[in-house]
Amino acid sequence: MRSPSRQLGLASILFTTMTCLTAIGCGSSQPTEPSLVQQVELTQHERNPEIRARRLIDLSIKQREMKDNPGAAATVDLALKSAQEIKVPTIKAEVLLAVAKELTKAGGSKIQANDAIESARVAVATIPDRGEKVAAQISLGVALFQLGERPTANVSLTGAESLLEGVTKPAEKATLLAALGAAWAQTGDKAKSDAALKSAAGTTAGIADARERVRAQSAVAASLYGDEQPTAGRQFLDAAVVSARSITDPQGKAYALSEIFEALSPFRTRVPVSELLTEAGTAAQEVKDQDQKTVLLRHLQSLLSVPQ
């Protein structure tokens, strides 16, 4: 029987040996990063299928950038198999659509791309939450359009439109309508896009509580800017500012203005929202309660450090 010290020595030797096997040029001060092929092999040992699939998609993209299209196609095929193992339908649908896009770009099988799309469609159908299902259905429609499947893309977006009727929360419904409007805009159907955005505007305008209305309008504006629809996004941003300024309570007004800034902060290099913090600060100075004023001013100060 080996002594503990000999076992530790053997373990150290094995560890060093295995480390040398994973990096070319053992003994040098600059260990070589595993090749893309080695990274693909290592990734297949990942137990979480979502993580495994996403990493394989990334590696396929890198192989494609290196002009290794056969390798990229093989890798994304492994990603497809991994994506099929994902249990959560919303995540499964999202990853499968990413796989389908990469299959097309990497020169993979058209049959496999269609399999990925069909599996994504099945996954979307099993999503229990109506709002999440609508969002996934919209994403499916956009992906289908980008893959050149315009008729089925229209069917998917029309299905999302029908499902939207059952969404009862105004803020959620408005954001989904905006996403649908952006999706129709991508397909070139301006009439349907305008109709969805008009419905979103009406839904947010109908929210009685001004603070809640500001949050909804800001969320829709951010969604549209994120979907590269700045003209429509600016309309909802302007509406949110009007709603915030209608609040007579200075504390409520300051917080509402700051919430607009927070929602649009990721786009503030393109959208003039920084001035809203100045306006919020002016409103905050009118707050009578000193403790509440101090908390509010600290909150506004913290927003200045939000990364762009």
N, C-alpha and C positions, 0 to 999 in steps of 0.2 A: 504493500500500500504506500502511495506517494505521501511525503510529508506536505503540510500546508505550504511551506516555503517553496518546495519544488513545484506544487500545483500553481502557485502564483507566478513563478518563473515561466512555466509552460504557457500559462494564459497570456503573459506579456509577449512571449515569442509569437504566439498565434495571432494576437492582435496586430503586432507589427507586420507579420506576413500578410494578413488580410488587407491591411492598409496599403502595403506595397502593390498588391494585386489590383487595387482600384485606382491607382495613380501611376502613370508611366514615369519612369525616372526616379524610383525610390532612392532616397539618400540625398536628393537635390533639395535646395532650399525653396524651390518654387514648384510645388506639386501641381500636376496638370489636371485641369478640370475634366471630368468624364465626358466622353464624346456624346453626341446626341443619341446615337444608337445605345450606348451604355445607359444614358439617362432614361430612355424608353424602357429598357430592361428593368432598371431599378424602380421606375414608377409603377410597373405592373405588380410590385409587392405591396403597394399601398392598399390597405384594407377598406378604406372608405371609397365607394364607387364614384361619388360626386367629385371628390378631390382627385381621384385617379383619372377620371374622364377629362376634367378641366386641364390637368397637367399635360395629358396626352394631346389635347387640342393645341395647347401652347407649343409643345414640342413639334407637332406637325407643321405649325406655322413657321417655326424656325427652320425646319428641314426644307420647306417650300422656298423660304428666303435664300437658302443655300443651294437652290436649284436641284435639290434631291426630291423630285416629285414622286418617284416610286416609293421612297422611304416615307414621305409625307402621307401618301395614300395608305400605306400599311399601318402607319401609326394612328391615323384617324379611324381606321377600321377597328383598331383596339379600343379607341375612345367610344365608338358606337356600342361595342359589347359592354363596356363599363357603364355607359349611360343607361343601358337597358336594365341594369341592376338597381338603379336608384328607386327608392320606395316612395318618397314624397312626390306626388304628381306635379305640383307647381315647379319644383326644382327639376324634375325629370324632363318635363316639357321644355324648359328653358335650355337645359344642356343638350337635349336632342336636337333642338333647332340650331344651336351653335355647331353641333357635329355636322348637320346637314349642310350648313354654309361652308364649312371647311372641306367637306367631301367634294363639293362642287369646285372649290378653288384649288384643291390639291390634286385634281384629276382622278378622284376616286370613282367608284362605281355609281352610275346613275340609279341603279336598282337599290343600292345601299342608301343613297340620299333619300329616295322615295320611302324606303323602310323607316328611316329616321323620322321623316315628316309624318308618316302614318302613325308611328309609335307616339310622337308628340301629340298628335290629334287625339289619340285614345287617352293619353294621360290628361289632357285638358278636360276631356269629357268627364273624368272621374274626380275633378276638383270639387269638394263639397261647398266651399264658400262661394257665393254668387259673385261678389266683387272680384275675388281672386281669379275666378273662372273667366270673367269678362276681360280682365287685364291680360290673362294668358291667351285668350282667344284673339285679342288685338295683336299681341306679339306674334302669334302664329300667322295671322293674316299678313303682317308686314314682312315676315320671313319668307312666306310663300311668294309674295310679290317680288322680293329681292332675288329669289331663286328662279324667277321667270314664270311662275305658276299663277298668272293673273286671274283666270276664272275661279280657281279654288281660293285664291286670296280674297276675292270679292265675297265668296260664300262665307268665309270665316269672319270677315268684318261685318257682314250682314247679320250673321248669327250673334256676334257680340252686341250689335245694335238691339236685337230682340231681347237678349238677356238683360240688357241695361234697364229695361222697363221694371224689372223686379228689384232693383237696387233702391233702397228707401232712404238711406242717409244722404242728405243733400250735398255735403262736402265731398263724400266719396263718389257720388254720382257725377258731380261736376268735373272732378279730376278725370274720371273714366271717359266722360264725354269729350273732354279736351284731348285725351290720348287718342280717342277714336277719330276726332277731327284731324289731328296730325297724321294719323295713319291714312285716312282718305286723301289728304293732301299729297302724301307720298305717291299714292297710286294715280294722282292726276285728276281725281274726281272732286272738283272744286265745289260743286253744288252740295254734295253730301258732307264735305268738310265744313262748309259754311253753316249748314243746318245743325251739325253736331255742336259747333262752337257757339251758335246762337242759343241752342238749348242749354249749354253749359253756363252761358252768361245769365240766362233767365233763372236757372236753378240757384246760382249764387246770389243774385239780386233778391231772390225771394226769402233769403235767410233773415229773420227778423232781428236777431241779436247782432249788433254791429261788430263786436269782437269776433264772433264766430264767422260773420260774413267776410271780415278782413282775412281771417285765416284761410277760408275757402278760396277767396279770390287770389290770394298770394300763392297758395299751393297750385292752383291752375296756371297762374303765370309762370311759376318755376317749371312746371311740367312742360309747358309749351316752349319755353326757352331751351329746355333740355332736348326737346324734339326738333330743334332748329326751326321754330315757327315764331320768330321775334316780333313780327307785326301783331299777330294775335296775342302773343304774350304781353306786349306793351299795353294792349287794351285792358287786360285783366289787372295788370299792375296799376294802371291809372285809376281803375275802378276801386281797387283796394285802398289807394291813397285817399280817394274821396270818402270812402267809408270810414277810414281812420280819422280823418279831419272832422267828420260829423259828430264824433264823440265829444260831449261837453265836459266830462270829467277829465281833468288834466292827467291824472294817473293812468286812466284807461286809454286815453289818447296816446300817451308816451309809450305804453306797452304795445299798443296796436301798431304804431309806426315802427317800433323795434322789431316786431314780428314780421313785418314786410321785409325789413332789411335782412333778417335771418333767413327767410325763405329764398330771397333772391341773391343772397351773398355769393353763392358759387358763380354768379354771372355778373358781378359788380364791375368787372373791367369793361363790360359792354352796356351795362344798365346803370343809370344815374340814381342809385339808391343810398349812397353814402350821405347825401344831404338830408335824408330822412332821420338819421341819428341826431343831426344838429337840431332839427325841428322837434324831435323827441326830447332832447335835452332842454329846450326852451319850455316845453310843456311840463317837464319834470320840476322845473323851478317854481311852478305854481302850486305844487302839492303842499298842503298845509302841514300834514303830519311829518315831523322831522325824521322819524325812524323810517317811515315808508319812502320818504324822499331819498334818504341815504342809500337804502337798498336799491331803489330804482336807478340812481345815478351810478352806483357800482355796476349794476347790470349793463347799463349803456356803455360804461367804460370798458367792460369785458368784451363787448362786441367789436370794439375797435381792433382787437387782436385776432379776430377770426380770420384764418388764412383764406386767401383768394383762390 
